[in-house]
């Protein structure tokens, strides 16, 4: 079947649109919780202080024990959030587009696929993170190439796992 530009708008007619919106809202809620948690870690380690500017902040983060605690704790908690997002969304979005399933079924399937293929999925998470980092390192211009490639690869990963 030859794709066309109008095919990308067929999602608006999909019966899964409410579930896709629901999945997006879950991702927004997790992101908001992630931001609040990050702010809490900053307050816990460095306190509620105003810094004299970016250089002073960098000096405090890399030059003090509290700064290193911020880096270690922040990265550990960030890894947990990133792993959660990967686990619940890796197959949920493609499944909602591909099959007539509920949001609960899509998330449960994604969690099960992650649990049964932990190393592969964590490796995929690293590939996604590296691709996004490379895209952002080019002042975000590279994301115009990186995001479609990652989206296409994610679809094929889902299709291979889903059978």
Secondary structure, 3 states (H helix, E strand, C coil): CCCCHHHHHHHHHCCCHHHHHHHHHHHHHHHHHHHHHHHHHHHHHHCCCCCCCHHHHHHHHHHCHHHHHHHHHHHHHHHHHHHHHHHHHCCHHHHHHHCCCCHHHHHHHHHHHHHHCHHHHHHHHHHHHHHHHHHHHCCCCCHHHHHHHHHHHHHHHHHHHHC
